[in-house]
Amino acid sequence: MIVINVFVSLVKLLNLNNQHHLMQRGIALLSGGIDSPVAIHLMKERMDIVAAHFHQQPLTDEKEVEKVKELSKILGITKVYLIPFITVLKALTEKCTHKNYFILSKIAMFKAAELIAKKEKAMFLITGENLAQVSSQTLSNLTTITKNVSLEIVRPLLTYDKHEIITLAKKIGTYEVSSGPEICSLLGPKHPATTSNTKDIAQELHNINLLTLLQESVLHSECVILR
């Protein structure tokens, strides 16, 4: 189902570009890790990309944001939203089932990206997710995430293995910048869920009044223009 969804999204994208002779806009989740810059690289010739980074300051320092800015410059991305997300992530940690943290947090990021997409008149979301056997990227969890998000999600790295991604990251010049400790797991569980139920996850998000939290985060986001 996920593979089919990605194919359909790409077909829609290519058809729209052919019809209107203009690139459609997408909001790309840029984490600062190895995968997401490679995903952006693969799509930047097909789509007008605006990046969104969900930072965890003050749990992290300014280096997190500077790393994202540097990656954006390498990739040729000129607009980046820096979204304070620690309030959302703390709510997920304190009020939701902790083993579902990575699933819930990814849905929260996508839904915040949808708010930005509305402002930017974007039609697609882009992510560096690839089909793995752990954390939020199992087939079950990717399906749950997709069903809890409204916009089309493009996952260009879905079937890549890690070696292929690293090789491409080195080729495009993002690997060295992306290397280092991952900050996305600061509040995550030691044993994350590898399967999930779409309705149960949706109920957990409803219980914490997620939309209000996301609107507050996006309201306080910084939009950086890079030259």
Phi, psi and omega in degrees: 000316181296315180300317178298317180299318179296316179298314180297319179299316180294320177298315178300316181299312181296320179296318180296318179299319180293323183289319189255354179058023178227148176288136171282154183263142176228149175260118182258129175282115183248106187273334188100353176277193184281322191287311189297322175297324179293319178300318179296316179304317182292335185255350191291340176276348182253348189211146172279111191254130168248131183266151176228126178241131182255101187268161185245027174294140011269007177294333176245168180260187184294342182299329179301311182290320180297324177299317180294320178297318180296317178298319180299319179295318178299321184278350182080021177275128185256349179229125181227129172266127177254110191249120176290123190234005186293327179296319178294313183294324177294321178297319178296321181292319187275331191242355181241169177294119191295328181296340179268009188306313185291327175292311182297317182292323178293319177297317179300317179295317178298318181292324174294320177297328177295325177295320177292320179302322179297318179293323186268000183056043179265150184248350186225155170246144182235136181217156179269016180299140171224153187291111181237189182246006183225170173055220186276357191256023169283164181300318179300314184286324175296323176295315178300316180299311182300318182288345178260009180236142185273316182284159175295136177252123176261124181239079185295341181262012190309316185254009176285150169264169188298323180299318179296320181293315180296318178301316180290322178299319178294321181295321184269357174088016180258347189299312183297320179292320183286334183296151181129179183295138177281132180261354184290344185257014183305318183255006186281164180282158176289327182234082183289154178294136177255353173227158182202162177247125186304314183291322179296318179294318178299321180293320178299318180292323178296323184294336181260009180055056188302317185303318179298317179297319181291318179299321178295318180296314181294323178301324183262013179286159177248129177260114185256130176257121182254138180243000000 
